[in-house]
């Protein structure tokens, strides 16, 4: 199960990084394209909209990055954070659904709970 946790951590880091890059791209492209508009009101609206979309995308992507890092470091709080992100990812069809389902399967496993509990001194779980 440790390999599944590591794989899951890297998947969440990759998803979070892609989300942050997409937010920067949306902000840069739409915001940059706004300066080619002839109307000042249109330019202002496009810059405001691009900024809002970029901030929302970035804020939704950061928890995935942080949760993935926490899973790699075996932090107890990372399990709950990634579970919350995973339930939200279920709505992001098709890739988010796959990642969310895999994440929930891995993190709801008793062995994963034990590994991520922060208590390595506990005896191993019976099989």
C-alpha positions in Angstrom: 0.0 0.0 0.0 3.0 2.3 0.5 3.6 2.3 -3.3 -0.1 3.2 -3.9 0.3 6.1 -1.5 3.5 7.3 -3.2 1.8 7.0 -6.7 -1.2 8.8 -5.4 0.9 11.6 -4.0 2.7 12.2 -7.3 -0.7 12.1 -9.2 -2.0 14.8 -6.9 1.2 16.9 -7.2 0.9 16.6 -11.0 -2.8 17.5 -11.0 -2.1 20.5 -8.8 0.8 21.7 -10.9 -1.3 21.4 -14.1 -4.0 23.4 -12.4 -1.7 26.2 -11.4 -0.2 26.3 -14.9 -3.6 26.4 -16.4 -4.5 29.3 -14.1 -1.4 31.2 -15.1 -2.2 30.5 -18.8 -5.8 31.7 -18.5 -4.7 34.8 -16.6 -1.9 35.6 -19.0 -3.7 34.7 -22.3 -7.1 36.3 -21.6 -5.6 39.2 -19.7 -3.0 39.8 -22.5 -5.7 39.5 -25.2 -7.8 42.1 -23.4 -5.3 44.8 -24.3 -6.0 44.3 -27.9 -9.6 45.3 -27.4 -10.6 48.7 -28.7 -13.0 49.5 -25.9 -11.6 50.4 -22.4 -14.7 48.9 -20.7 -14.3 45.6 -22.5 -10.6 45.6 -21.6 -11.4 46.1 -17.9 -14.0 43.4 -17.9 -11.8 40.9 -19.6 -8.9 41.6 -17.2 -11.2 41.3 -14.2 -12.7 38.1 -15.5 -9.3 36.5 -16.4 -8.0 37.5 -13.0 -11.0 36.0 -11.2 -10.9 32.7 -13.1 -7.1 32.4 -12.6 -7.4 33.0 -8.9 -10.2 30.5 -8.5 -8.3 27.9 -10.6 -5.2 28.5 -8.6 -7.0 28.2 -5.2 -8.6 25.0 -6.2 -5.2 23.5 -7.4 -3.1 24.4 -4.4 -4.7 21.9 -1.9 -3.9 19.1 -4.3 -0.2 20.1 -4.4 -0.1 20.5 -0.6 -1.9 17.2 -0.1 0.4 15.3 -2.5 3.5 16.7 -0.7 1.9 15.7 2.6 1.3 12.2 1.4 4.9 11.8 0.3 6.0 13.0 3.8 3.5 10.7 5.4 1.8 13.6 7.3 -1.4 12.5 9.1 -3.4 15.6 8.0 -2.7 14.9 4.3 -5.0 11.9 4.2 -8.1 14.1 5.1 -7.0 16.9 2.8 -6.6 14.6 -0.2 -9.9 12.8 0.6 -11.7 16.1 0.4 -9.9 17.1 -2.8 -10.7 13.6 -4.2 -14.4 13.9 -3.5 -14.5 17.2 -5.3 -12.5 15.7 -8.2 -15.2 13.1 -8.7 -17.2 15.8 -10.4 -14.3 16.5 -12.9 -15.2 13.9 -15.5 -13.3 11.8 -16.8 -9.8 12.2 -15.4 -10.8 13.7 -12.1 -13.3 10.9 -11.6 -10.6 8.3 -12.1 -8.1 10.1 -9.8 -10.8 10.7 -7.2 -12.0 7.1 -7.2 -8.4 5.8 -7.0 -7.6 8.2 -4.2 -10.6 7.3 -2.2 -9.9 3.6 -2.7 -6.2 4.0 -1.5 -6.9 6.3 1.4 -9.9 4.5 2.9 -7.9 1.3 3.1 -7.1 0.2 6.7 -3.4 -0.2 5.9 -3.2 3.4 4.5 -4.9 4.7 7.6 -2.3 3.0 9.7 0.6 4.2 7.6 -0.7 7.8 7.6 -1.7 7.8 11.2 1.7 9.2 12.3 2.2 6.3 14.7 4.9 4.2 13.2 5.6 2.5 16.6 2.2 0.7 16.5 2.4 -3.0 15.7 1.6 -3.9 12.1 -2.0 -4.7 11.3 -3.0 -8.4 11.2 -3.7 -9.8 7.7 
